[in-house]
């Protein structure tokens, strides 16, 4: 329990450099792209590192088949997968930034990164 106090003290001591590191991370995450797919690649979704949906691609063959409900399900699955990839990458970046110390709400300080 007290071991983490040293980590917190170190974070407070280095607040200025951490702020810059957070801004750098925010820029990297905004530029990062994560792609999820569903239906053996018939639907792909791309999100940035903040979880913002950037693009959805649907195979013309899938559209021609005309099964709207299946297309809707595949779009949801592809978007969820891409968002999961973005969230995992954000968590990894946060762990590096904080030295593995779990600080609830840190993502909010970074402008609402995916949770």
DRENZA-866604 format. One record per atom (N, C-alpha, C): residue number from 0; atom name; x, y negated, z negated. Coordinates in steps of 0.02 Angstrom, whole numbers, plus 50000, padded with zeros to 5 digits. Last residue first. Example, Ala and Ser with C-alpha at 12.3 -4.5 7.8 and 13.67 -1.06 7.14 Angstrom:
# DRENZA-866604
   resi   name       X       Y       Z
      1      N   50642   50112   49646
      1     CA   50684   50053   49643
      1      C   50645   49998   49606
      0      N   50660   50284   49610
      0     CA   50615   50225   49610
      0      C   50660   50165   49610
//
This chain:
# DRENZA-866604
   resi   name       X       Y       Z
    114      N   49376   49764   51137
    114     CA   49377   49796   51071
    114      C   49368   49870   51079
    113      N   49467   49654   51245
    113     CA   49421   49710   51234
    113      C   49430   49744   51168
    112      N   49493   49488   51179
    112     CA   49516   49547   51216
    112      C   49469   49605   51200
    111      N   49464   49353   51138
    111     CA   49412   49403   51150
    111      C   49435   49462   51192
    110      N   49576   49274   51120
    110     CA   49526   49255   51170
    110      C   49477   49310   51186
    109      N   49655   49312   51019
    109     CA   49684   49313   51086
    109      C   49632   49298   51140
    108      N   49580   49317   50908
    108     CA   49627   49261   50914
    108      C   49657   49256   50983
    107      N   49518   49438   50930
    107     CA   49478   49378   50936
    107      C   49523   49316   50942
    106      N   49622   49525   50898
    106     CA   49599   49520   50967
    106      C   49558   49458   50979
    105      N   49624   49514   50760
    105     CA   49680   49487   50798
    105      C   49661   49479   50872
    104      N   49525   49578   50688
    104     CA   49511   49511   50714
    104      C   49567   49481   50755
    103      N   49632   49669   50580
    103     CA   49565   49659   50608
    103      C   49556   49586   50630
    102      N   49781   49729   50608
    102     CA   49754   49666   50583
    102      C   49686   49654   50615
    101      N   49888   49854   50576
    101     CA   49820   49844   50600
    101      C   49792   49780   50568
    100      N   50053   49857   50629
    100     CA   50009   49837   50574
    100      C   49940   49821   50603
     99      N   50139   49880   50732
     99     CA   50097   49935   50711
     99      C   50050   49918   50654
     98      N   50195   49757   50759
     98     CA   50237   49808   50729
     98      C   50197   49866   50701
     97      N   50117   49673   50831
     97     CA   50111   49670   50758
     97      C   50154   49722   50723
     96      N   50152   49702   50963
     96     CA   50155   49633   50939
     96      C   50157   49630   50863
     95      N   50124   49838   50974
     95     CA   50193   49814   50983
     95      C   50202   49744   50953
     94      N   49987   49835   50952
     94     CA   50030   49873   50907
     94      C   50102   49851   50913
     93      N   49947   49761   51063
     93     CA   49937   49733   50996
     93      C   49982   49769   50946
     92      N   49977   49852   51166
     92     CA   50010   49787   51164
     92      C   50006   49756   51094
     91      N   49886   49953   51131
     91     CA   49958   49967   51133
     91      C   49998   49902   51128
     90      N   49765   49886   51147
     90     CA   49783   49912   51081
     90      C   49858   49927   51077
     89      N   49771   49862   51284
     89     CA   49770   49806   51237
     89      C   49791   49828   51168
     88      N   49763   49992   51333
     88     CA   49823   49952   51347
     88      C   49828   49893   51299
     87      N   49635   50026   51288
     87     CA   49693   50064   51265
     87      C   49758   50025   51276
     86      N   49558   49933   51362
     86     CA   49558   49931   51289
     86      C   49619   49968   51260
     85      N   49583   49976   51493
     85     CA   49602   49908   51472
     85      C   49606   49904   51396
     84      N   49528   50106   51489
     84     CA   49599   50097   51505
     84      C   49623   50028   51481
     83      N   49395   50069   51463
     83     CA   49432   50109   51414
     83      C   49507   50102   51426
     82      N   49363   50004   51581
     82     CA   49362   49966   51519
     82      C   49400   50003   51464
     81      N   49367   50114   51669
     81     CA   49414   50058   51678
     81      C   49419   50017   51614
     80      N   49260   50190   51616
     80     CA   49328   50217   51618
     80      C   49380   50161   51625
     79      N   49151   50103   51635
     79     CA   49171   50124   51567
     79      C   49242   50150   51566
     78      N   49150   50097   51775
     78     CA   49162   50036   51736
     78      C   49184   50054   51665
     77      N   49118   50231   51805
     77     CA   49181   50202   51829
     77      C   49199   50139   51789
     76      N   48990   50244   51744
     76     CA   49046   50287   51723
     76      C   49113   50257   51744
     75      N   48915   50149   51817
     75     CA   48923   50142   51744
     75      C   48984   50183   51721
     74      N   48924   50208   51944
     74     CA   48951   50140   51932
     74      C   48963   50130   51858
     73      N   48857   50328   51923
     73     CA   48928   50329   51941
     73      C   48961   50261   51930
     72      N   48726   50283   51898
     72     CA   48763   50321   51847
     72      C   48838   50321   51860
     71      N   48698   50223   52022
     71     CA   48697   50183   51961
     71      C   48737   50218   51906
     70      N   48703   50336   52104
     70     CA   48750   50281   52115
     70      C   48755   50238   52052
     69      N   48594   50408   52054
     69     CA   48661   50436   52049
     69      C   48714   50381   52057
     68      N   48490   50321   52089
     68     CA   48502   50337   52019
     68      C   48572   50365   52009
     67      N   48497   50321   52230
     67     CA   48510   50260   52193
     67      C   48526   50275   52120
     66      N   48541   50410   52352
     66     CA   48522   50427   52283
     66      C   48541   50369   52237
     65      N   48584   50391   52486
     65     CA   48524   50358   52461
     65      C   48501   50375   52391
     64      N   48685   50425   52572
     64     CA   48647   50479   52541
     64      C   48583   50453   52508
     63      N   48741   50302   52597
     63     CA   48701   50333   52650
     63      C   48658   50390   52622
     62      N   48816   50286   52483
     62     CA   48759   50241   52495
     62      C   48712   50272   52546
     61      N   48914   50380   52503
     61     CA   48871   50385   52444
     61      C   48808   50343   52453
     60      N   48977   50332   52615
     60     CA   48944   50397   52618
     60      C   48895   50406   52560
     59      N   49037   50214   52569
     59     CA   48979   50209   52614
     59      C   48941   50276   52619
     58      N   49081   50208   52398
     58     CA   49091   50240   52463
     58      C   49029   50233   52506
     57      N   49099   50058   52316
     57     CA   49057   50117   52324
     57      C   49068   50144   52394
     56      N   49185   49962   52198
     56     CA   49184   49988   52266
     56      C   49143   50053   52267
     55      N   49192   49816   52107
     55     CA   49161   49882   52110
     55      C   49160   49902   52184
     54      N   49293   49704   52012
     54     CA   49273   49733   52076
     54      C   49241   49801   52066
     53      N   49307   49650   51886
     53     CA   49330   49613   51943
     53      C   49303   49638   52009
     52      N   49254   49630   51723
     52     CA   49243   49668   51783
     52      C   49262   49625   51844
     51      N   49364   49605   51590
     51     CA   49320   49572   51638
     51      C   49315   49615   51701
     50      N   49455   49653   51500
     50     CA   49394   49690   51508
     50      C   49344   49659   51556
     49      N   49575   49597   51498
     49     CA   49527   49570   51449
     49      C   49461   49606   51453
     48      N   49642   49652   51603
     48     CA   49661   49673   51536
     48      C   49617   49645   51481
     47      N   49509   49677   51723
     47     CA   49573   49650   51702
     47      C   49586   49672   51630
     46      N   49445   49817   51816
     46     CA   49438   49766   51765
     46      C   49507   49738   51751
     45      N   49363   49899   51946
     45     CA   49425   49868   51924
     45      C   49409   49814   51873
     44      N   49297   50054   51995
     44     CA   49285   49989   51962
     44      C   49352   49964   51938
     43      N   49234   50159   52123
     43     CA   49290   50135   52083
     43      C   49271   50067   52054
     42      N   49160   50304   52182
     42     CA   49147   50239   52152
     42      C   49209   50220   52112
     41      N   49220   50416   52231
     41     CA   49170   50384   52273
     41      C   49151   50315   52247
     40      N   49306   50487   52150
     40     CA   49332   50428   52184
     40      C   49282   50393   52229
     39      N   49225   50586   52098
     39     CA   49284   50605   52137
     39      C   49309   50547   52180
     38      N   49136   50511   52020
     38     CA   49113   50545   52080
     38      C   49170   50562   52126
     37      N   49234   50368   51973
     37     CA   49185   50420   51958
     37      C   49164   50452   52025
     36      N   49368   50273   51899
     36     CA   49331   50300   51955
     36      C   49283   50353   51931
     35      N   49451   50120   51856
     35     CA   49417   50182   51837
     35      C   49380   50208   51897
     34      N   49594   50024   51842
     34     CA   49544   50052   51887
     34      C   49517   50116   51857
     33      N   49655   49871   51789
     33     CA   49643   49940   51770
     33      C   49585   49966   51812
     32      N   49778   49746   51791
     32     CA   49720   49775   51824
     32      C   49716   49849   51805
     31      N   49840   49595   51715
     31     CA   49839   49668   51722
     31      C   49774   49691   51754
     30      N   49822   49461   51690
     30     CA   49849   49480   51756
     30      C   49845   49555   51768
     29      N   49778   49459   51560
     29     CA   49736   49428   51611
     29      C   49757   49449   51681
     28      N   49887   49516   51497
     28     CA   49825   49553   51499
     28      C   49777   49524   51552
     27      N   49983   49415   51511
     27     CA   49994   49481   51541
     27      C   49929   49519   51548
     26      N   49920   49314   51436
     26     CA   49932   49303   51507
     26      C   49944   49370   51543
     25      N   49922   49375   51310
     25     CA   49858   49355   51339
     25      C   49866   49345   51415
     24      N   50059   49383   51288
     24     CA   50019   49444   51295
     24      C   49953   49429   51329
     23      N   50089   49248   51275
     23     CA   50120   49287   51329
     23      C   50079   49350   51342
     22      N   50016   49220   51161
     22     CA   49999   49186   51222
     22      C   50028   49223   51283
     21      N   50085   49303   51071
     21     CA   50014   49314   51083
     21      C   49992   49281   51149
     20      N   50209   49242   51071
     20     CA   50203   49311   51095
     20      C   50131   49328   51111
     19      N   50173   49121   51012
     19     CA   50198   49122   51081
     19      C   50193   49192   51111
     18      N   50137   49170   50886
     18     CA   50088   49133   50927
     18      C   50110   49133   50999
     17      N   50258   49223   50845
     17     CA   50203   49268   50857
     17      C   50150   49234   50900
     16      N   50331   49109   50825
     16     CA   50352   49153   50880
     16      C   50297   49204   50895
     15      N   50256   49058   50716
     15     CA   50266   49020   50778
     15      C   50285   49064   50836
     14      N   50262   49159   50615
     14     CA   50198   49139   50646
     14      C   50207   49102   50712
     13      N   50354   49226   50537
     13     CA   50368   49218   50609
     13      C   50306   49195   50647
     12      N   50298   49232   50411
     12     CA   50362   49198   50420
     12      C   50376   49182   50494
     11      N   50190   49315   50436
     11     CA   50179   49245   50416
     11      C   50242   49204   50428
     10      N   50257   49435   50463
     10     CA   50214   49405   50514
     10      C   50203   49331   50499
      9      N   50319   49458   50340
      9     CA   50361   49447   50399
      9      C   50321   49414   50455
      8      N   50207   49480   50262
      8     CA   50251   49423   50247
      8      C   50295   49407   50307
      7      N   50163   49599   50321
      7     CA   50121   49539   50324
      7      C   50163   49477   50311
      6      N   50267   49684   50286
      6     CA   50253   49672   50356
      6      C   50211   49608   50365
      5      N   50255   49680   50147
      5     CA   50316   49656   50178
      5      C   50306   49641   50251
      4      N   50132   49742   50133
      4     CA   50139   49672   50113
      4      C   50202   49642   50143
      3      N   50152   49874   50164
      3     CA   50122   49832   50216
      3      C   50126   49758   50198
      2      N   50198   49923   50043
      2     CA   50243   49921   50100
      2      C   50218   49876   50156
      1      N   50094   49934   49956
      1     CA   50135   49874   49951
      1      C   50185   49868   50009
      0      N   50041   50059   50000
      0     CA   50000   50000   50000
      0      C   50043   49937   50000
//
